[in-house]
Structure formats: C-alpha cells, structure tokens
Amino acid sequence: GECTKAFAGWNHCVINDDVCVTQCGMTHATLDSVCQAVNGLLKFSNDGACDAKRYGCPVEASDAIQIDGLSSMVTTLGQAVLEKNGVTFWAAKDRFVGCGQVPQIMQRLKKHHPKAPPRAPVTRPWGECTKTFAGWNHCVIDNAVCATQCGMTHGTLDAVCQAVNGVLKFSTDGECDLKYTCPVSVSDAVHIGGLSDTMKTLGQAVLETNGVQFWAIQPGRMSCEGVSKVIERLKNRKPRK
C-alpha cells in the first residue's frame, strides 16, 4: 500500500533474504525492535519500502512471530502491538510457484534462521533506550559532535539539528556512531554556533528534561582530553541554512 500519513515514510529490514518486514510511520521503533531481534542488536531498519518485485507474499503476524529470534521480543511487546503499529511481513515470491513456497520459508526460518555470532559487549556511553516504543535518533555537527535523544518522538532533538545544520535537516533514525564517546555537557553544547537563538526559545533545561545528549569524537587516542578545544572551535561556526 501507500504510506499516506503526514510526515511519515516506509522503513524496512530483510530476514535471511526470505522475508521483508516494513512499517509506515514518522518513527519506526516497533520495526527496529523486530529487526534487532532477528538480525542483531545494531541492525536497525533501513529507509524505504520493501522491494515490491521480490517480496510480494503477505505473511500473517501470527505466523511471523514464530520466526527464530522473535519469540522473546513478542513476549515483551505482544502481537497486537505489531498489528496496531502497522508492522507487516512479506515473503519472497517464487518465479514459478508464486506464493506457494511461503509455508516452507516460514518453517525454515522458524527452525534454522542463523544466529548472529557472539559479540563482545558494546559500551554505549549514552546508555540504552528502554522506554516503551521509543528509539534513538541523532544528528552530527561538523563531524565532531553527535547529538542524540531516546524517545517515541524527537522534536527537541530536531530543533537542535535544524538550528545547527539547516532548517530541513531533521534528526536521523538510530544512535550515534560509537566513535562519539566523549561527553559534552549541555551547558557547553548550547554555545555551539547556531544554537544560541534556539536556546532562547527552548532553554537549557528543556534539552536536559527531554534527554538530549551531546557526544564528541575522541580527539586523542586514549582519552577525551582536548574536547574543550573542539567545543571552542564549534562556538565560532556559522549555522547552515
């Protein structure tokens, strides 16, 4: 179908090249939970709809939740949440038998979907986004600082991103890259060029209350020494239009 909701768009992810999962929305936190459950913790959904030429066979949510990796996630969210938030599943169509092979696909994914290899624990200095139906969004300022926020919506973060990067530069789905590991206090970040006018409207307390965080790229090999110089340089930058 078409994604006709205001300010909304399609996101998707693919499971084992057999099933495409998609959702139309302004945010895609429920879809991201599905993608991470089956493909790995850092495997969020991608912008855009499923490939309609390949994935044309509908899969009921009651069948899809049997896919290996989804059971524990569905125990937390519930099948009804997937359906309410418009998460749909589409299996690959065979050129000869059409959708006749869908039962075999689902049986294979239920029993044999490959597990991701064990990963070393990943340290996220900004923490986990554990709010119900929430997800991370972020934007990057001059490849030096990443601003991020966990939430169902990200209006405060969007205001920051637009102020520094341009009026049409909203935040992007997903968390900051792990190269941004040096904390920047909100009291320092608000002096970045372009944010001063926004802060007159929002105020520093609004950023802190709504959980907007700032993380600088590590300037040194072993420590965050020198971050103050990075922020000092950004104070004199001119905001983009």
Summary of the structure (lengths in Angstrom):
residues: 241
radius of gyration: 20.5
end to end distance: 35.0
largest distance: 63.5
contacts: 711
relative contact order: 0.12
helix: 32%
strand: 22%
